[in-house]
Amino acid sequence: MQNTQQRDKTIEIFRDAPVPKAVISNVIPSIISMIMVLAYNLADTLFIGQTKNAYMVASVSVATPVFLLFMAVGMLFGIGGTSLISRLLGEGNRTKAVRTSSFCFWTGLGIGILSMIVIWIFVKPISHMVGASQNTMGYTCQYLNIVAAGIPFLILSSTFSNIIRSEGAAKIAMTGMIIGNLINIVLDPIMILGLGWNVAGAAIATVLGNVFSSAFYIFHILSKNSILSIRLNDYQVKNGIATGVMAIGIPASLNSILMSVSNIVINKIMAHYGDMAVAGLGVAMKVNMIVVMLLIGLGTGIQPLLGYCFGAGNRKRYLAVLKFSLGLAFCMSAVMTVICYCGAGPLVRAFLEDPDAFEYGMSFARIYIYSGPILGILFVFINAIQSTGAALPSLILSICRQGLLYLPILTIFRHVFDSAAMAAAAQPVTDYLASLLAAVLFIITYRKYFHSAEEA
């Protein structure tokens, strides 16, 4: 009975609610979740910064790409699973949706355990590979060794913070993120400063946050309030489940993987200008995340709604949701860009006191925020493409944004200008080109896939 009520609630929100209400009811919990992720990311760097040791700040920045790599695995199953499950619910195929959920859980858990073991065995070579210097190697290895223990929970948390939204339970998805990140934020000052555990304290707080977040999601899915499943009996790879998840999940995760690779590359470039440039870049990225995370929240919030409309073949509602979301994205982008540009100084100062590191951080933060005005539109189009299950356009966009576009632009800027500031400028230049590409790919995708769906 409760499962039926949950199903009816999903239909009511996705199919029947007025477009503004449907969008806002999905977007607000998603944005709040991203705010909590942002707060957690800022807290780590903020409290590490209070140690007055810029090498510790640099080591956390260097380790971030490894963290992003395993978040990418969570995105593979989270975004891929959400796209497939929301379309299946739109089609009325609940059985396959349940099996998809179980597939994402057990496959993600297996990869997480294997990854944890790999990090523990090869932590020093990995630290060197991501750009740790002689001054930051010890801190980076210490951080990664501890964070590795939480990789299975990181993947599960990242996966189900997305998948649970596909059944219309956006508030549950938000609550799990809040629980995990609040635990991290509360423990950061205690462990980093109070107990004097420094980088190790930040890593332990991160692990515990992901453990509690994962436990909350597992409890929800095992309850009678969810139409999803993580039972091993429901696990299935065939019948288009694995391919359906991977078709969208791989492009989505590739974007995060390439972001990790690009962070490694730019960290190595910045190392040419010194450890303070690396520390400044890490803080600038944190400041830029204020805009990025909010707009990612908007994009991911509308994806299940768009996926349901696509699965149901409701072209009119799909377009109405998209148009409303683009307008909302543009307004949010403009406001957040102004706030972060004007507030760059105090924000950077909160993390860095070293004059050289602050100068780099301030310069980079204002360069990165040039992307702000178009980021919302970019993320809406990315999620709109993913909602249709269009694997090739998703793959093209993911490879181009942080790979085929960003890395060549970064390399050219590095050799032509030989300037730390111009190396940072490669990101906003890439974002504008990626936004144009996303708009073109969406138009192509919409015309092809909606037409095919209606013919079927």
N, C-alpha and C positions, 0 to 999 in steps of 0.2 A: 504493500500500500504506500509506504513512504517513498519507495523507488518510483512508483507511478506519479506521486505528487512532485518529486524532483524533476521527472521527465516533463510534466505539465508546466512546471515553472520555467524550464529551459525553453519550451515552445513559446510560452507567453512573452518572455524577454526577447528572444531572437526573432520571432515571427510577427507578434501582434503589437508589441509596445510601440508608441510613437518613436520615430527615428532619433530625435534628440535625447529622449529618455533612455532608449536602448543603448545609444553610444555612451552617454554619460555614466549609466549604471555599470557598464563594463570598463570604461576608461578610468574612472576615479579610483577603484580598488587597484588597478594595474599601476597607476601613477603613484599611489601611496606606497605600493610595494617597491617601486623604483626609488622613491624618496628614502625608504629604509635602507635599500642597498647602497644608495649614495651616502647616507649618514654613516653607515658601517665603513665604507671605503675612506671617507674623510676622517673618521675617528681614528682608524689605524695610523694614518699618516700624521694626524694632528698630535696624538699622544706620543708617537715616536719622536716627532719634532720637539716635544717638550723635554726630551733628554739632552737637547742642545748638541746632539751628535749628527751632523749632516751625512756622515757615512752610513748611519743606520737608515736615514731617510732614503738615501741612494740605493741601499741594499733591498729595501722593500719595493722600490720602483723597478729594480732589476728583476726581482722575483715575480713581479706582477704578470709578465707574459706566460709564465708556467701556469699560474693560477687561471688565466684566461683560457689556456689550452684545454684544461679539464672542464671549465664552464662550457666550452664549445661542445664537449660530449653531451653535457646536459641539454644544451640547446638542440643538438641533433635529435634527441628523443623528445624533448619538450616541444620545440616548434614543429618538427615533423609529425609527432603524435597529435598535437593540437589541431594541425591542419587536416589530418586524415579523420580524426574522431569527430570534429565539428561537421565535416562534410557527410560522414556516415550517419550522424544523428539527423542531419537535414534530409537525408535519403530515407530515414526510418530504419536503418540497419544497426540496431543496438547490439546484437550479438557480436558482430565484427568489431564494433567500437570497444567492447569489453575486452576482447582478445588483444586488441591493439594496445590497450592500457597495460595489460599484463606483460606483453612483449617488451614494452619500453622499460618497465620496472626491472625485470630480471636481466635483460641484456645490459642495461646501464649499470646495474650493480656488479655484474661480472667484469665489465671493463674497468670499473672503479677499483676493484680489488687488485686486478692485474697492474693497473697504473701505479697504485700505492707501492707495490713491491718493486717496480722498475725504478721509481724515484729513490727509494731507500738504497738500492744497489748502486745507482749511478749519479748520486746527488752532486758530487764534485764536478764531474765532466759536464753535467747539465748546467750547473751554476756558471762554469766558465763559458759555456756555449751562449748563455743568455746575456753575457756582458759583465759579469762580476770582475772587479779589479782586485789587485792585491789587498787594497784597503777594505773592500766590501765582501770578499770571498767568505770569510768566517761567518759573518752575519747572514749572508744569503743561504749558505748551507744549513745553518741552524734553523732558519725560517722554513725552508723547504722540507727538511726532515720531519718537522712537526706537522706542517700543513698536509703532508702526504697521508698522514693517518686519517685525515678527514675527507680525502678525495671521493670515496664511495658515497659519503653523505652529501658532499657538494654536488655530485652528479644527480643524485636522487632529488635533492632539494630544487636544483635548477630545472630538472625534468618536470616535476609535478607542480611546481609553481605556475607552469604553463598549462599542463594537461588538464588540471582541475578546472581551469577556466572554460574548457571546451564543453563541460556539462552544465554551464551556466552558474557555477559556484565561484564567481569572481571574488566575493568577500572571503571565502575560505582560503583561496589562493593568497589573497592579501594578508590574512591573519598569520598564515605560516611564515611568510616573509618577515612580518613584523616581529614575531616571536624570535626567530633566529637572529635577526639583526639587532634587536633590543638586547638580547643576551650578550652579543658581541660587544655592543657599545658600552654596556654597563661594566663588563669585565675588562675592557681595554685599560681604563685608567687604574683599575685595581691591580691588574697583573703587570702592566708596563711600568707604571710609576710607583704605586703603593708597595708592591712586592719587589720592585726593581728587576723584573725579569726581561725588560726591554723588548728586543725583537722576538724572543721566545714567548713572552707574554702575549704579544699581538697574534702570534701563530696559534697559541692554545685557545685564545678567545674566538678566533675564526673557526677552529675545529668544533668547539662546543656549540657555537651558533648554528652550524650546519647540521649537527647531530640532532638538536632539538627541533629544528625546522623540518627535517626529514621524518622524525618521529610523529610530529603533528599531522603531516600529510598521510602517513601510513595509517594512523588511527582513524582519520576521516574516511579513507577509502575502505577500510575494514568495517566501518560502521554501516548502518542501514540508510544513511542519508546520501550515499553516493551510488550512482549507477555504473561506476567504473569498477575495475578489479585489479588486484595484484596477486591473485591466487595462481599457484603454479599450474593447476589443472586447466586454467584458461590460456596458458601460454601457447602461442602459435606463431610460426614464422611464415608459413605458406599462405595461400589464398590472397596474395597481394598485400599482406600486412607489412612484412619487412620492406618490400619494395616501395609501398605507399609511404611509409615513414621516412625511408632513406631518400626518396625522390625530392622531398622538401627539406628534410633534416640535414642532409649533407651540404646542400648549398648554404643553409642557414649557419651551420657549424663552420663551414669553410670561411665564412666572413669573420667569425671569431678567431679561427686558427690563423688566418692571414693577418688579422689585427695583432695577434700575439707575435707573429713573425715580424711584422712591420715595427712593433715596439722594440723587439730585439735589435733590429737593424738601426733604428734611430737612436737607441741607447748606445750602441757601439759608435755611431757617428758623433753623438754628443760627448762620449768619452774622450774623443779627440780634443775637445775643448776643456776637459777636466771633470772631476767628480762633482763639482758644484753645478756644472751645466746639466749633468744627469739628474741631480737632486732638484734643480729648478724645473726641468722638463717634467719630472714625476709630479710635482705639485701643480704645474700648469695643466696637466692632464686631469688632475683631480678637480680643479676649478671648472674646466671645460665639461666635466662629467655632470655638473649641476644642470646644464642645459641638455646634454645628451641623454641622461637617464630619464628625465621627465618626458622627453619626446619619444624615447623608446617605449616608455609606459603607455603613451597615447597609441603608438603603432601596434604594440602587442595586444592592447586592450580591445581593439576593434577586429583583430584577426578572426577570433571565433565567430563573431557576429557576421562578418563577411563570408566566412566559410560556410556557415549555416545557410545564408541566403543563396550562395552558389550551389550548394548541394540540393537545395529546394528548387533551383531554377528560377528564383525570383529576381529577375534583372532590374526591375523598377526599384525595389527596396535596396538592392545592392548598390546601385548608383546613388540613391539618396543618402545612404550611410557614408559612402565614399566622399560625396560633396560636402556633407556636414563636417566630416573628419578633417578634410583638407582645410576648410575655413578655420576650424578650431586649432589645427596645427600651426597655421600661419600666425594667428594671434598669439599663441603661446610662445612661438619662436621669437617673435619681435620683442615681447615683454622680457623674456629671459635673457636675450642678447644684451639689451640695455642694462639690465640689473647686473649681469656678470661683468660687462665691460667697465661700468662705472665703479663696481666694487672689487675689481681685481686686486688693487693695492692691499686693502685690509685682509682680503681672503688669503693672499700669498703670505702676508706678514704673519698670519696665524700659524703657518707651518714652518716658516724659515726665518731665522734671525741673521745668519751669516750674510754679510752685505753682497758678496759675489753671487751666492745662491739666490738671494732675493731679487737681484737685478735680472738674472736669467729668468727666474720664475715669473716676474712681472711682465717681462717682454714676451715670453712664450704664451702666457695666459691670454693676453690681448690679441695675439696673432691667431691662436686657436679659436677664439670666440667669433672670428670673422665668418665661420661656418654657420653660426647660429640662425640667421634668418631663413635658411632653406633646409635645415636639418629635419624639422617636423614634416615637411612635405616629402622628403626623402624616405623617412621611416614609414609614413603612411603608404606610399607606393610599394615599398619593399614588402610590407605585410599584406597589401592587397594582392600582389602577385602570388605570394605564398598561399593565400586563402583559396586560390583556384586549383592548387596542386600542380601548377605549371613548373615542371622540374627544370627545363632548359633555360627559360628566362631567369629563374631564381639562381641557377648556377652561374650564368653569365654575369649577373649583377654582383654576386658574392665574390667571384674571382676578380672582377674588374676593380671594385671599390678599394679594397685593401691590398690587391696584388698587381694586376696588370695596369692599373692607373697609378696607384700611390707609389709603389716601389720605383718605377722608372722616373716619375716626377721627382721623388726624393733624391734619387741618384744624380739626376741632371742638376738639380738645385745645389747639391753638395759639391759637384765638380765645377760648376759655372761660377757660383758665388763664394764658395768656401766660407760660409757664414752660418753660425748657429741659428740666428733668427730666420734666415732664408730656408734652412733645413726644416724648421718648424712650420714655415709657410706652405710647405708641400701638402699638409693635411687640408687646410681650407680650399686650396686650389682643386685638390682631388674631390672634395665633397661637392663642389659646384658642378664639376663634370659628371660625377656619379648621379646627382639629382636629375640632370638632363637625360642621362642614360636611363634612369629608372622610369621617368615619365614616358619615354619612347617605348620601352619594353612593356610597360603596363598597357599602353594603347594597343600594342600588337597582341598581348596576352588576352586582353578583354575581348577583342574582336574574334580571336581564334577560339578560345576555350568556352566562352559563353555560347557562341554559335554552335560549337560541337556538342555542348551539353544539351541545348535545346533540340538539336536534331536527334540525339539519342533518346 
